Amino acid sequence: MSGRRCHLRFPPIATLLFLAAWPCPVVAQGFDYAAAIGVATPDSAGRLCLAIRNPDLAEGTPLLLIDVTMHGPPLTARTGIRRTASCPRDIASDGEAFYGTTLSPPDQERLGRVHFAVAAPLREVKMSGAEARLDVDGDGALEEFRICASSEGLHLTVWSGIGMTGRRLWHRYFYLGYDVEPDCSEAEVAGG
């Protein structure tokens, strides 16, 4: 697959027959990346807090926690109750809801500083260096999860193509509070 996407409009039976013979993924129409992807970070006691633009996550919603800096497989967690206060470390953005989260199984040793938190049906993740790839929207094409540093923080991004060849689907800035060596491209920091 070259990352192309097809939009098909046929009667349902014709669509099924066509898809069986055509190797083109179907775009998950209306997928809301902002409601499906957030940021999870531990507080000083090691409890995870999720910040996400989705006020309707049910307690117990499965999460996939991806920390591309740890170079290991993702962690799994479940949402707790919705919090009335913001998450620690000022990770909040406008319009976000906050949830406590519980690792399942508990794995504090692998808990990184900041994680992509995916609240979509859990799928296989392919890790490669500072990127993770998974089909988060269910369209059959892999999205790429990337993290890079700017002068005082991290930019977490999700792309429709591998190696930033597609369009940026999601972006979040995580302030570190100290200087770091920037390594972001212009595309990774644009607009955010």
N, C-alpha and C positions, 0 to 999 in steps of 0.2 A: 504494500500500500504506500502511496506517496503522500498521504495526509490529505488527499482530496475528500471533499464531502459532496454528497448528492442529495438533492431535494426532489423527491418523487411525489407525483400526484396522480394516482391511478385508482380505479375501484379496488377495494380490499383484496379480492381474490387475485386480480391481475398483479397487484403489488407483491403478494406473497410468491407467486410464480416467478415474477421478474427477479426478486431478491434471491431466490434459490439458485438462479443461474448467473447473477451479476455480483462480482466481488466489491461492492461499494457500500460503505457503512451508511446507515440511516442516521441522520442528525436527530439528537434528542431535542425535539421542538420544545421551546419554552424552559429549558434548563436554567436554573438560577444559581450561578456560581457563588454569588455573595451569600446566599442562604444555605449553601452546601459546604462552603469552605470557610474556616475561621482560623484563629490563632489560639494555641493553648500554651500556657507557660506556668511553671511551678512558682508558688509563693515561698517565703522563707522556711515554712514548715514542710515543704515538699508536696503540698496539695496542688493539683492542677486546676487552673481556671481557664475556661473557654470563653473567648469573645467572638461572636459571630452575628451577622445580620439576619438572625432568624429567631423571633420571639416565641415560636411555637414548637420548639423541640420538646418531645416528651421525655420525661425522666426514664433513663435506661436506653436511650437512643445509642446504637453502636457508633463508635468513632474510630477512624484510622488516624494514628498520629505519626507523621512523617517528619523526621529530623535529618535533613540531608547532610548536616555536618558530622553526624555520628557514623555514617557509612555502614549502617546495619539495617536489618529488616525493621519495618514499621512496628510500632506498638499498637495494641488495641485498648480501647477504653469505652466507658459508657458515661453518658451525661447524668449528672445528679440533678438536684432541684435548681431552678432558676434563681440566681442571686439578685438581691436588690441593689447591692453595691457593685461598683466596677471591680474588675480584676486588678491585682497588684501590678506594679511597675508601669502603670499608665499605658496599657496596651489598647485602651479603648479608642474607638472611632465613632463618629456620629451614627446613630441608628442601630447600635449593636446591643445585643442582649448578652448576659453573662451567666455561665453555668459552672457549678462545681463538676468535676469529672473524677472518675475512679478507673485506675488502670486495671485491666483484666487480662492476665494475672498481674499482680503487683510486681513491678520491676524497677525499683527506684534507681538501681545502678545505671540503667540505660536512659534515664530521664534527662533529656537535654534542656537547654535554656529556652528554646522556642521551637514550636512544632506547628506545621500545617496540621489542621484538624479537619478531616473530611467526614461530614455527616451524610454520606450517600451510601448506597449499598456497597458493602466491602468487596473489593476486587483485588486481584494479584497486583503487586507493586514490583516494578523493575528498578533497582537501584543502580546508579552508575556515577561514581564520583560525587560531585555536588549537585546532582540532579536525580529526581525520581520520576518514573513514568507510570501512569495508570490511566485507564479509561474511566474517568470520574463521571462523565455524563451519559455513559451507556451507548454511545454512537458507534462503537467499534474501532475508533481511532484513539491512540494514546495521547494524553495531555502530558506536558512536561512541567514538573514542579522544580523551581530553581530558587536559590538563595544567593545573594551577593552582598557585599559591604559597600556602604558609602562612608563619608567621613566620621559619622557618629552613630551609625545604625545599620540595620539589615533591611534589605528589600526582599520580600518573599513574593514570587510571581508564579503564575500558571499560564502556560502557552498552549495554543492549539497545535503547534508543530514542534518537532524535535529540533533542538539547537536554535530556538527562537525564530524559526522559519515561518511560523504562522502568526496569528495575532495574539496579543496579550489578553487573557480572559479574566484575570483576577490579579490584584496587587495589594500588598499591605506593607507598611513601613513599621519596623520595630526599633524604637530608640534604645540604644545601649547606655548612653550617658558617659561615654568616654570615646577618645579618638581611636579609630582603626584605619588600617590601610585600605583605601577604596579599590574595588575591583569590578564595580558594576559597569555595564555598557549604558549608553544613552537610552536605549530602548527599555532597559530594566527599570530605570528611575523616572522616565517621562511621565508627567502628569501625577506624580505622587511623591 
